[in-house]
């Protein structure tokens, strides 16, 4: 018996373009317009995150809402402390780095800490040789939240300039839990036309062809030409 052809399970063209639009227009935001995020919208964002893929279905992500302004200020102080230390470590780019805006903790409508759960060492499926898959899985959840936020018209910024142990103590996390992100979420006056660090001349996006290999490291892959609409969106 001949195998039956697989049915076409692609989204409609409009649905597909909406997915790519969210991907290409997502930005790591640092400038926020205050305001608020409606509880039902925030729940949708968190639900999107919770439907991210995880190795061994371990679901290692935990989310802590930082509602207290005083607590936000303490987190901002920790970020500022690390910002100065990071600048010193950059050597000749210290002054350039200090001119960058790296967080919007006091301006965003919502601030959430994302952490790896305690007790995750019990999960061996898919992690025996690569224990860092807990972090990879949590990053997938954060990306889901990020894309959903863009689709909702909300900005999001991922702040990672902090001492994890200090943030864990401040937020009362149990032994073994590890914070990996402070997420600033909320209305923005506008999305950056291109990544902020690219706008500021800090770095440029690498050409895709320089990062994709075939059969062996460094051997060029045979990629099709980019669609004109996606290529334009990627540049923005």
C-alpha positions as CSV (number, residue, x, y, z in Angstrom):
1,X,0.0,0.0,0.0
2,X,1.3,3.4,-1.0
3,X,1.7,5.8,1.9
4,X,-0.9,8.6,1.9
5,X,0.4,12.1,1.3
6,X,0.5,14.2,4.5
7,X,-2.3,16.8,4.7
8,X,-1.5,20.5,4.4
9,X,-1.4,21.7,8.0
10,X,0.1,25.2,7.3
11,X,-1.7,28.2,8.7
12,X,-3.5,30.5,6.2
13,X,-1.2,33.1,4.6
14,X,-2.6,35.9,6.8
15,X,-2.0,33.8,10.0
16,X,1.4,32.8,8.9
17,X,2.4,36.4,8.2
18,X,1.2,37.4,11.6
19,X,3.5,34.9,13.2
20,X,6.5,36.1,11.2
21,X,5.6,39.7,11.9
22,X,5.6,39.1,15.7
23,X,9.1,37.5,15.3
24,X,10.6,40.2,13.2
25,X,9.1,43.2,15.1
26,X,9.8,41.9,18.6
27,X,12.3,44.2,20.4
28,X,14.2,44.1,23.6
29,X,12.6,47.3,25.0
30,X,14.1,49.7,27.5
31,X,11.8,52.6,27.2
32,X,8.2,52.3,28.6
33,X,5.2,54.5,28.9
34,X,3.9,53.5,32.3
35,X,0.2,52.6,32.2
36,X,-1.0,49.2,33.0
37,X,-1.4,45.7,31.7
38,X,-4.9,44.3,32.2
39,X,-5.0,41.2,34.3
40,X,-6.6,39.1,31.6
41,X,-3.9,40.1,29.2
42,X,-1.1,39.3,31.7
43,X,-2.7,35.9,32.2
44,X,-2.6,35.3,28.4
45,X,1.1,36.2,28.3
46,X,1.9,33.9,31.1
47,X,-0.2,31.1,29.6
48,X,1.8,31.5,26.4
49,X,5.0,31.2,28.3
50,X,3.7,28.2,30.2
51,X,3.0,26.5,26.8
52,X,6.7,26.8,25.8
53,X,8.5,23.5,25.1
54,X,10.6,22.0,27.8
55,X,13.1,19.1,27.8
56,X,11.5,16.0,29.4
57,X,8.4,18.2,29.9
58,X,10.1,19.4,33.1
59,X,8.5,22.9,33.0
60,X,11.4,24.4,35.0
61,X,10.1,28.0,34.9
62,X,8.8,30.0,37.8
63,X,7.4,33.5,37.7
64,X,7.4,36.1,40.5
65,X,5.5,39.3,40.0
66,X,7.2,42.3,41.6
67,X,4.3,44.6,42.5
68,X,6.0,46.6,45.2
69,X,7.6,49.9,44.1
70,X,10.1,49.6,46.9
71,X,11.1,46.1,45.9
72,X,11.5,47.3,42.3
73,X,13.8,50.1,43.5
74,X,15.9,47.5,45.3
75,X,16.1,45.4,42.2
76,X,17.1,48.5,40.2
77,X,19.9,49.1,42.7
78,X,21.2,45.6,42.2
79,X,21.1,46.1,38.4
80,X,22.9,49.4,38.7
81,X,25.6,47.8,40.9
82,X,26.2,45.1,38.3
83,X,26.0,47.6,35.5
84,X,29.0,49.4,36.9
85,X,31.0,46.2,37.4
86,X,30.1,45.1,33.8
87,X,31.3,48.4,32.5
88,X,34.6,48.1,34.2
89,X,35.1,44.6,32.8
90,X,34.5,45.9,29.3
91,X,37.7,47.9,29.4
92,X,37.9,50.4,26.6
93,X,34.1,50.2,25.9
94,X,33.3,51.2,29.5
95,X,32.1,54.7,28.8
96,X,30.2,53.6,25.7
97,X,28.4,50.9,27.8
98,X,27.6,53.3,30.6
99,X,25.7,55.5,28.1
100,X,23.4,52.6,27.2
101,X,20.0,52.3,28.9
102,X,19.9,48.7,30.2
103,X,16.6,48.5,32.1
104,X,13.1,50.0,32.6
105,X,12.3,48.6,36.0
106,X,10.7,51.7,37.4
107,X,8.9,52.7,34.2
108,X,7.3,49.5,33.0
109,X,3.7,48.6,33.9
110,X,4.8,45.2,35.1
111,X,8.0,43.6,36.4
112,X,8.3,39.8,36.6
113,X,11.3,37.8,37.8
114,X,11.8,34.5,36.0
115,X,13.7,31.7,37.8
116,X,14.7,28.1,37.4
117,X,12.8,26.0,39.9
118,X,14.4,24.4,42.9
119,X,14.6,20.6,42.8
120,X,15.1,20.5,39.1
121,X,18.1,18.1,39.4
122,X,15.5,15.3,39.8
123,X,14.7,15.7,36.1
124,X,17.2,13.5,34.2
125,X,15.2,13.0,31.0
126,X,17.2,14.9,28.3
127,X,19.5,16.4,30.8
128,X,21.9,13.6,31.9
129,X,24.7,14.9,29.6
130,X,23.3,18.5,29.1
131,X,21.9,19.8,32.4
132,X,21.7,23.3,31.0
133,X,18.6,22.2,29.1
134,X,16.6,23.6,32.1
135,X,17.8,27.1,31.2
136,X,17.2,26.4,27.5
137,X,13.6,25.4,28.2
138,X,13.0,28.5,30.3
139,X,14.4,30.7,27.6
140,X,11.8,29.2,25.2
141,X,9.0,30.1,27.7
142,X,10.4,33.7,27.9
143,X,10.4,33.9,24.1
144,X,6.8,32.7,23.9
145,X,5.9,35.5,26.3
146,X,7.9,38.0,24.3
147,X,6.1,37.2,21.1
148,X,2.7,37.2,22.7
149,X,3.5,40.6,24.2
150,X,4.4,42.0,20.8
151,X,1.1,40.6,19.4
152,X,-0.8,42.4,22.2
153,X,1.0,45.7,21.4
154,X,3.1,45.6,24.6
155,X,6.8,46.0,24.9
156,X,9.1,43.7,26.9
157,X,12.7,43.9,28.0
158,X,14.8,41.1,29.4
159,X,17.2,42.4,32.1
160,X,20.0,40.0,33.0
161,X,22.5,42.4,34.5
162,X,22.3,41.3,38.2
163,X,23.8,39.0,40.7
164,X,21.5,35.9,40.8
165,X,22.2,35.1,44.4
166,X,21.3,38.7,45.5
167,X,18.0,38.7,43.5
168,X,17.2,35.2,44.9
169,X,17.6,36.5,48.5
170,X,15.6,39.7,47.8
171,X,12.7,37.7,46.4
172,X,12.8,35.0,49.0
173,X,13.5,32.2,46.6
174,X,14.2,28.7,48.0
175,X,17.6,27.0,48.0
176,X,18.3,25.8,44.5
177,X,16.1,28.2,42.7
178,X,18.0,30.5,40.3
179,X,16.8,33.8,38.8
180,X,17.6,34.2,35.1
181,X,15.6,37.2,34.0
182,X,13.9,40.4,35.2
183,X,11.2,41.1,32.6
184,X,9.9,44.6,32.1
185,X,6.5,44.5,30.4
186,X,4.0,47.3,29.4
187,X,2.9,49.9,27.0
188,X,5.5,51.7,24.9
189,X,5.3,54.9,22.9
190,X,6.8,53.0,19.9
191,X,8.9,50.0,19.1
192,X,12.5,50.5,18.0
193,X,12.8,50.2,14.2
194,X,15.7,47.9,14.7
195,X,17.3,46.3,17.8
196,X,18.4,49.1,20.2
197,X,22.0,47.9,20.5
198,X,22.2,47.9,16.7
199,X,20.7,51.4,16.6
200,X,23.4,52.5,19.2
201,X,26.2,51.0,17.2
202,X,27.0,48.4,19.8
203,X,26.7,45.4,17.6
204,X,25.2,44.3,14.3
205,X,23.1,41.3,13.4
206,X,25.3,38.6,11.8
207,X,24.4,37.4,8.3
208,X,22.4,34.2,8.5
209,X,24.8,32.5,6.0
210,X,27.7,32.9,8.4
211,X,26.0,30.9,11.1
212,X,24.5,28.0,9.2
213,X,26.5,25.0,8.2
214,X,25.9,21.7,6.4
215,X,27.3,18.3,7.3
216,X,30.4,19.8,9.0
217,X,31.2,22.9,11.0
218,X,32.3,25.7,8.7
219,X,30.9,24.0,5.5
220,X,28.4,26.4,3.9
221,X,24.8,25.3,3.9
222,X,22.6,25.6,0.8
223,X,19.9,28.0,1.7
224,X,17.1,29.3,-0.5
225,X,16.9,33.0,-1.2
226,X,14.9,34.9,1.5
227,X,11.4,36.1,0.7
228,X,11.5,39.8,0.0
229,X,8.8,40.6,2.6
230,X,10.6,38.7,5.4
231,X,14.0,40.0,4.4
232,X,12.7,43.6,4.7
233,X,11.1,42.8,8.1
234,X,14.2,41.2,9.4
235,X,16.2,44.4,8.6
236,X,13.8,46.4,10.6
